[in-house]
Amino acid sequence: MKTVSPAPGAASTPAITVETLEALARPAVKKQALLRFGVIGYGYWGPQLTRNLDRLPIGEVAYIADLSPDRREVAHFEFPSAHVTSDIDEVLHSAVDAIVIATPIRTHYDLARRALDSGKHVFVEKPLTAESAQAIKLMHQAERMERVLMVGHTFMYNPAVEELRRLMQSGALGRLYYIDAVRVNLGLFQRDINVMWDLAPHDLSILSYILGKHPQRVSAHGGAYVRGQIHDVVYLSLEYPDGLLAHLHMSWLNPSKVRRFTLVGDQQMAVYDDVEATEKIRIFNRGVDSPNHTSTFGEFQLSYRYGDIVSPHIHWSEPLAVECRHFAECIMEGAAPRSDAREGLRVVQILEAADASLAADGAFVPIAYSDELQQL
Ligand SMILES: NC(=O)c1ccc[n+]([C@@H]2O[C@H](COP(=O)([O-])OP(=O)(O)OC[C@H]3O[C@@H](n4cnc5c(N)ncnc54)[C@H](O)[C@@H]3O)[C@@H](O)[C@H]2O)c1
């Protein structure tokens, strides 16, 4: 978030953000909101969600709740039209249509359960819950109550990921050999979860979305360097039934920010670099062809192909805006979200297996998808 330096001596007032300035520039005439949202959690990510939900032509954020007085003060300053409170029940029993939860992971289940109990549609930030049993309960509860339950797998709404999915579906890469994903930077260290639970939901949801298939075994190993107990660096290997290998490197302890996804096929290769401003995806017409195996070493030759590099044009929209619009549309149309509770559950089950592997020094652990996911 960009901030504008406060005036000298104004340290006690909340930072003036670009979002604040945009809010002040909004037209005085209030739109006719069809959907009213309550946001719970106004830390780092809650304000991003609030800004995008409030900008929906048919939506407004009517309530914001946070336990921290400092964050409530900022919320009040940035969204003066919203009712800001520390009392979650006040939001749950208000007339809002949907609750958006952007609090630490350990709180997701209880807040989502209570929001569904109140008859609200619910959006929960990633990962859906801290345990798969909780995700299953929420999924059944939402189905029973005919409410939308969506998880914030933001990258499933990213236009570059959409382009990658199109590329995969076109078959242009040929048979996919392996995928390598790197998501590293310095911070933000989380208090109660390791780096895998923080960052892997992004890559796992991208893999699920672009491949349409799911890993069967996982191996994880890493290091807990800064705080001794909580892993801040993890290397995760995922094996798919057809031999595809995906490798994820996650770290809060890296000097530079890297967000790179490399896909290597037998026809072409592609790199998705989320940090790149314009050419987010590059497709390399490169590869190695192996002639028919010959009997003597002297006859053994590989031929390398070095062809064009193409960067497809991506019609860009802010992924979070696309995601918020999708949530609103699912509520209005009674449709299942792209990142529904099943997607959320699948990610949590992979993370649980990965945790078991971390504890077993990187041994491969089968991923036990629950019956709810087998039925698909
Ligand atoms: N989709 C994404 O790209 C993305 C990015 C960042 C964070 N997230 C997710 O958003 C969620 C929040 O992350 P964050 O970085 O904003 O955390 P944060 O710690 O910065 O903010 C959490 C806020 O929730 C408040 N809070 C805690 N418990 C509460 C409760 N019971 N009721 C009301 N308020 C409560 C805290 O006071 C704090 O202000 C996490 O699930 C995280 O994984 C998603």
The ligand as a MOL file (V3000), in Angstrom:
LIG
                    3D

  0  0  0     0  0            999 V3000
M  V30 BEGIN CTAB
M  V30 COUNTS 44 48 0 0 0
M  V30 BEGIN ATOM
M  V30 1 N -5.2560 -13.6070 -1.1070 0
M  V30 2 C -4.1040 -13.0140 -0.8410 0
M  V30 3 O -3.3140 -12.7050 -1.7380 0
M  V30 4 C -3.7630 -12.7110 0.5880 0
M  V30 5 C -2.7240 -11.8330 0.8990 0
M  V30 6 C -2.4470 -11.5810 2.2360 0
M  V30 7 C -3.1700 -12.1920 3.2440 0
M  V30 8 N -4.1770 -13.0550 2.8940 0 CHG=1
M  V30 9 C -4.9660 -13.7380 3.9280 0
M  V30 10 O -5.7350 -12.7830 4.6340 0
M  V30 11 C -5.9010 -13.1930 5.9780 0
M  V30 12 C -5.4200 -12.0880 6.9070 0
M  V30 13 O -4.0610 -11.8550 6.6580 0
M  V30 14 P -3.3840 -10.4310 7.0140 0
M  V30 15 O -2.0310 -10.4900 6.4020 0
M  V30 16 O -4.3040 -9.3330 6.6540 0 CHG=-1
M  V30 17 O -3.2570 -10.5610 8.5880 0
M  V30 18 P -3.0970 -9.3650 9.6250 0
M  V30 19 O -2.5640 -9.9700 10.8630 0
M  V30 20 O -2.3640 -8.2150 9.0020 0
M  V30 21 O -4.5930 -8.8560 9.8760 0
M  V30 22 C -5.5450 -9.6290 10.5430 0
M  V30 23 C -6.4860 -8.6660 11.2740 0
M  V30 24 O -7.5270 -9.4430 11.8460 0
M  V30 25 C -7.7990 -8.9240 13.1580 0
M  V30 26 N -8.3830 -10.0130 13.9230 0
M  V30 27 C -7.7720 -11.1020 14.4440 0
M  V30 28 N -8.6730 -11.9240 15.0180 0
M  V30 29 C -9.8800 -11.3410 14.8680 0
M  V30 30 C -11.1900 -11.7010 15.2200 0
M  V30 31 N -11.4470 -12.8480 15.8590 0
M  V30 32 N -12.2010 -10.8570 14.9180 0
M  V30 33 C -11.9490 -9.6930 14.2800 0
M  V30 34 N -10.7210 -9.2990 13.8940 0
M  V30 35 C -9.6960 -10.1130 14.1700 0
M  V30 36 C -6.4670 -8.4350 13.6890 0
M  V30 37 O -6.6300 -7.4590 14.6790 0
M  V30 38 C -5.8160 -7.8780 12.4180 0
M  V30 39 O -6.0890 -6.5110 12.2490 0
M  V30 40 C -5.1130 -14.5040 6.1200 0
M  V30 41 O -5.9880 -15.5740 5.9370 0
M  V30 42 C -4.1230 -14.4440 4.9670 0
M  V30 43 O -3.7320 -15.7350 4.5320 0
M  V30 44 C -4.4910 -13.2980 1.6090 0
M  V30 END ATOM
M  V30 BEGIN BOND
M  V30 1 1 1 2
M  V30 2 2 2 3
M  V30 3 1 2 4
M  V30 4 1 4 5
M  V30 5 2 4 44
M  V30 6 2 5 6
M  V30 7 1 6 7
M  V30 8 2 7 8
M  V30 9 1 8 9
M  V30 10 1 8 44
M  V30 11 1 9 10
M  V30 12 1 9 42
M  V30 13 1 10 11
M  V30 14 1 11 12
M  V30 15 1 11 40
M  V30 16 1 12 13
M  V30 17 1 13 14
M  V30 18 2 14 15
M  V30 19 1 14 16
M  V30 20 1 14 17
M  V30 21 1 17 18
M  V30 22 2 18 19
M  V30 23 1 18 20
M  V30 24 1 18 21
M  V30 25 1 21 22
M  V30 26 1 22 23
M  V30 27 1 23 24
M  V30 28 1 23 38
M  V30 29 1 24 25
M  V30 30 1 25 26
M  V30 31 1 25 36
M  V30 32 1 26 27
M  V30 33 1 26 35
M  V30 34 2 27 28
M  V30 35 1 28 29
M  V30 36 1 29 30
M  V30 37 2 29 35
M  V30 38 1 30 31
M  V30 39 2 30 32
M  V30 40 1 32 33
M  V30 41 2 33 34
M  V30 42 1 34 35
M  V30 43 1 36 37
M  V30 44 1 36 38
M  V30 45 1 38 39
M  V30 46 1 40 41
M  V30 47 1 40 42
M  V30 48 1 42 43
M  V30 END BOND
M  V30 END CTAB
M  END
